[in-house]
Amino acid sequence: MTQTRTLAEFEATLPWQNRVRDNMRDLALRVLALGKRINNQNNWLRFPFYHHVFDDECEGFHRHLNHLKNIGDFVTLDDAVEQLTSGQPIDGRYFCLTFDDGFKSCMDNAMPALVERDIPAGFYIVTDMMGRHLTADDPTARAVFGFRGKSTDLDFITWDDCREMAAAGMTIGSHTCSHPKLIALSDLAVSDEMTKSKRLIEKELDAPCQHFCAPYGIPNRHFDVIRDPDLAKAAGYTSFVTGQRGAMTKSGNPFFIQRDQLRGAWGLHQLRYFLSRP
């Protein structure tokens, strides 16, 4: 079985209208990014995140890391949570980098770039998907992960990959067992997704799993902003990350961490635009 290796392959089956829209959006962002720069004040913590780093995104991903490394320091999820909860001012400019879903391309392409630069990162995994090869014919592919065409095949990381990541200083967090929209589930079902995935990660890695990522991540569309962070806290997590953009500052809530989604194919103008926003 051969997995999709490039973003071009992954998006090849998109309707032409989508590609036109993406090109127009990029042009608009080039204009909007003029004069923008990432805040150079020493008082913030930002959480950029990616879903995949395909082969044709590697060059852009390396460029992103080099650019961000010249602006601030990279910290682990544990250190980021400590900064938010210490009550002390954030004394610098910090990035906490994370990856969602556990696609194999992150192991193949992101990990070498991170290790080369001594950058820590967090990887949120879907425990039901470990080691699986998912094709577009699988109902899970379209319904859960948004596969768009019959030619799409993606591999997910394995437990051995996770152990290698952890040995290299990376953090493994939970992205649930099955990647559901939490808001559609009962309290008991949400708790099961959180606790079962946490226990399995801890069993496989022989280490605590302290960080949780809400699938899809949009507040009150994909998760309940009141219930679900509380359930994560009750399950023993120390953080709950979302897909809502924005910077975190002193005394920010570790159970409502804002993050900025990025793509390796993006130019630096897109980074400047999104990461310059408060």
C-alpha positions as CSV (number, residue, x, y, z in Angstrom):
1,M,0.0,0.0,0.0
2,T,1.4,3.4,-1.0
3,Q,0.5,6.5,1.0
4,T,-0.1,10.0,-0.4
5,R,3.2,11.8,-0.1
6,T,2.4,15.3,-1.3
7,L,-0.1,18.0,-0.6
8,A,-0.5,18.3,-4.4
9,E,-1.7,14.6,-4.4
10,F,-3.9,15.2,-1.3
11,E,-5.7,18.1,-2.9
12,A,-5.7,16.9,-6.5
13,T,-9.3,15.9,-6.4
14,L,-10.6,19.2,-5.0
15,P,-13.0,21.0,-7.3
16,W,-11.4,23.7,-9.4
17,Q,-13.4,26.3,-7.5
18,N,-11.6,25.4,-4.3
19,R,-8.3,25.9,-5.8
20,V,-9.3,29.3,-7.3
21,R,-10.6,30.3,-3.8
22,D,-7.4,29.3,-2.2
23,N,-5.3,31.3,-4.7
24,M,-7.5,34.4,-4.2
25,R,-7.2,34.0,-0.4
26,D,-3.5,33.9,-0.7
27,L,-3.4,37.1,-2.8
28,A,-5.6,38.8,-0.2
29,L,-3.3,37.7,2.6
30,R,-0.3,39.0,0.8
31,V,-1.9,42.5,0.8
32,L,-3.2,42.2,4.4
33,A,0.3,41.1,5.6
34,L,2.0,44.2,4.3
35,G,3.5,46.0,7.3
36,K,2.6,43.2,9.7
37,R,5.1,41.7,12.0
38,I,5.0,39.3,14.9
39,N,4.8,41.2,18.2
40,N,8.4,41.8,19.5
41,Q,7.3,42.6,23.1
42,N,8.4,40.1,25.8
43,N,5.0,39.1,27.1
44,W,3.4,36.4,25.1
45,L,3.2,32.7,24.3
46,R,1.8,31.4,21.0
47,F,0.8,27.9,20.0
48,P,1.3,27.3,16.2
49,F,0.0,23.9,15.0
50,Y,0.1,21.8,11.9
51,H,-1.9,18.7,10.8
52,H,0.6,17.4,8.2
53,V,4.0,18.1,6.7
54,F,3.9,16.4,3.2
55,D,7.0,16.0,1.1
56,D,6.3,19.1,-0.9
57,E,5.7,21.1,2.3
58,C,9.2,20.4,3.8
59,E,10.9,23.4,2.4
60,G,8.2,25.7,3.6
61,F,8.1,24.0,7.0
62,H,11.9,24.4,7.4
63,R,11.5,28.1,6.5
64,H,8.8,28.5,9.1
65,L,10.9,27.0,11.9
66,N,13.9,29.2,11.0
67,H,11.7,32.3,10.9
68,L,10.0,31.6,14.2
69,K,13.3,30.6,15.9
70,N,14.7,34.1,15.0
71,I,11.7,35.7,16.8
72,G,11.2,33.7,20.0
73,D,12.1,30.6,21.9
74,F,10.4,27.2,21.6
75,V,9.1,25.5,24.8
76,T,7.5,22.2,25.7
77,L,3.8,21.9,26.6
78,D,4.8,21.3,30.2
79,D,6.8,24.5,30.3
80,A,4.0,26.4,28.5
81,V,1.4,25.3,31.1
82,E,3.8,26.3,33.9
83,Q,4.2,29.8,32.4
84,L,0.5,30.2,32.2
85,T,-0.2,29.0,35.7
86,S,2.8,30.5,37.6
87,G,1.2,33.9,38.1
88,Q,4.5,35.5,37.0
89,P,4.8,37.7,33.9
90,I,5.8,35.9,30.8
91,D,9.4,37.1,30.4
92,G,10.0,36.6,26.7
93,R,8.5,35.6,23.4
94,Y,7.7,31.9,23.2
95,F,6.3,29.3,20.8
96,C,4.8,26.0,21.8
97,L,4.6,23.9,18.6
98,T,2.0,21.1,18.3
99,F,0.7,18.6,15.6
100,D,-2.8,17.1,15.4
101,D,-4.1,13.7,14.3
102,G,-0.9,11.7,14.2
103,F,-0.3,11.5,10.4
104,K,2.8,9.7,9.5
105,S,4.1,12.6,7.5
106,C,4.8,14.4,10.8
107,M,7.1,11.6,11.9
108,D,8.8,11.4,8.5
109,N,9.2,15.1,7.7
110,A,8.5,17.2,10.8
111,M,10.6,15.2,13.3
112,P,13.9,15.4,11.5
113,A,13.5,19.2,11.1
114,L,12.6,19.6,14.8
115,V,15.5,17.4,16.1
116,E,18.0,19.2,13.8
117,R,17.0,22.5,15.5
118,D,16.6,21.1,19.0
119,I,12.9,22.3,19.0
120,P,10.5,20.5,21.3
121,A,6.9,19.8,20.1
122,G,3.7,18.1,21.2
123,F,2.0,15.5,19.1
124,Y,-1.7,14.8,19.7
125,I,-2.7,11.3,18.7
126,V,-6.0,9.5,18.0
127,T,-5.5,6.2,19.7
128,D,-7.9,4.2,17.5
129,M,-5.9,5.2,14.5
130,M,-2.4,4.1,15.6
131,G,-0.5,2.3,12.8
132,R,-3.5,2.3,10.4
133,H,-3.4,2.9,6.7
134,L,-6.5,4.8,5.8
135,T,-7.9,5.0,2.3
136,A,-10.6,7.2,0.9
137,D,-12.8,4.1,0.6
138,D,-12.9,3.9,4.4
139,P,-15.9,5.7,5.8
140,T,-13.7,7.1,8.6
141,A,-11.6,8.9,6.0
142,R,-14.2,11.3,4.7
143,A,-16.4,11.6,7.8
144,V,-13.6,12.1,10.3
145,F,-10.5,13.3,8.6
146,G,-11.9,15.0,5.5
147,F,-10.3,12.9,2.7
148,R,-11.6,14.2,-0.5
149,G,-10.7,11.8,-3.3
150,K,-10.3,8.2,-4.2
151,S,-6.6,8.6,-4.7
152,T,-6.0,9.6,-1.0
153,D,-4.2,7.1,1.2
154,L,-2.5,8.2,4.5
155,D,-0.6,6.3,7.1
156,F,-0.8,7.1,10.9
157,I,2.1,6.9,13.3
158,T,2.7,3.8,15.3
159,W,3.4,3.3,19.0
160,D,7.0,2.7,18.2
161,D,7.1,6.1,16.5
162,C,5.6,7.7,19.7
163,R,8.3,6.0,21.8
164,E,10.9,7.4,19.5
165,M,9.4,10.9,19.6
166,A,9.2,10.8,23.4
167,A,12.9,9.7,23.6
168,A,13.8,12.7,21.5
169,G,12.1,15.1,23.9
170,M,8.7,15.4,22.3
171,T,5.4,15.3,24.2
172,I,2.6,12.9,23.3
173,G,-0.9,14.1,24.1
174,S,-4.4,12.8,23.6
175,H,-6.6,13.7,20.6
176,T,-9.3,11.2,21.9
177,C,-9.8,7.6,20.9
178,S,-11.9,8.2,17.7
179,H,-11.7,11.9,16.9
180,P,-15.4,12.8,17.4
181,K,-17.0,16.2,17.8
182,L,-17.3,16.3,21.5
183,I,-20.3,18.6,21.5
184,A,-22.4,15.8,20.0
185,L,-21.6,13.4,22.8
186,S,-23.0,12.8,26.2
187,D,-20.9,13.6,29.3
188,L,-20.1,10.0,29.8
189,A,-19.0,9.5,26.2
190,V,-16.7,12.5,26.4
191,S,-15.2,11.2,29.6
192,D,-14.7,7.8,28.0
193,E,-12.9,9.4,25.0
194,M,-10.6,11.3,27.3
195,T,-9.9,8.7,30.0
196,K,-9.5,5.6,27.7
197,S,-7.1,7.4,25.3
198,K,-5.1,8.8,28.3
199,R,-4.7,5.4,29.9
200,L,-3.7,3.7,26.7
201,I,-1.0,6.3,25.9
202,E,0.3,6.0,29.5
203,K,0.4,2.2,29.2
204,E,2.2,2.2,25.8
205,L,4.7,4.9,26.7
206,D,5.1,4.2,30.4
207,A,4.8,8.0,31.1
208,P,2.1,10.4,32.1
209,C,-0.2,11.8,29.4
210,Q,-1.1,15.3,30.7
211,H,-2.3,17.2,27.6
212,F,-5.6,17.1,25.7
213,C,-6.6,18.5,22.3
214,A,-10.2,18.9,21.3
215,P,-10.9,17.4,17.8
216,Y,-11.8,20.1,15.2
217,G,-11.4,22.6,18.0
218,I,-13.9,25.4,17.4
219,P,-15.5,26.5,20.7
220,N,-19.3,25.8,21.0
221,R,-19.3,24.3,17.5
222,H,-17.1,21.3,18.2
223,F,-16.8,21.2,21.9
224,D,-18.7,22.6,24.9
225,V,-16.6,25.4,26.4
226,I,-18.0,24.9,29.9
227,R,-18.3,21.1,30.2
228,D,-15.4,19.7,28.2
229,P,-12.5,21.5,29.8
230,D,-13.9,20.6,33.2
231,L,-14.1,16.9,32.1
232,A,-10.5,17.0,30.9
233,K,-9.4,18.4,34.3
234,A,-11.4,15.7,36.1
235,A,-9.7,13.1,33.9
236,G,-6.3,14.2,35.1
237,Y,-5.1,16.4,32.2
238,T,-3.3,19.7,32.9
239,S,-4.2,21.4,29.7
240,F,-6.9,21.6,27.0
241,V,-6.1,23.1,23.6
242,T,-8.5,24.5,21.1
243,G,-8.4,25.6,17.4
244,Q,-9.3,29.2,18.2
245,R,-6.6,31.6,17.1
246,G,-4.8,34.0,19.4
247,A,-1.9,34.7,21.7
248,M,-1.8,33.5,25.4
249,T,-0.5,35.9,28.0
250,K,0.0,36.0,31.8
251,S,-2.5,34.0,33.8
252,G,-4.1,32.6,30.6
253,N,-6.3,29.6,31.1
254,P,-4.5,26.3,30.5
255,F,-7.9,24.7,29.9
256,F,-8.7,27.0,27.0
257,I,-5.4,27.4,25.1
258,Q,-5.7,29.3,21.8
259,R,-3.7,28.0,18.9
260,D,-2.8,29.2,15.4
261,Q,-3.2,26.6,12.6
262,L,-0.5,26.8,10.0
263,R,0.4,24.8,6.8
264,G,3.8,24.0,5.6
265,A,2.9,25.2,2.1
266,W,2.2,28.7,3.3
267,G,4.6,31.6,2.7
268,L,6.0,33.7,5.5
269,H,3.4,36.4,4.7
270,Q,0.7,34.1,6.0
271,L,2.7,33.5,9.2
272,R,3.2,37.2,9.7
273,Y,-0.5,37.9,9.2
274,F,-1.9,35.2,11.5
275,L,0.8,35.5,14.2
276,S,0.6,39.3,14.4
277,R,-3.0,39.1,15.5
278,P,-3.7,39.4,19.2
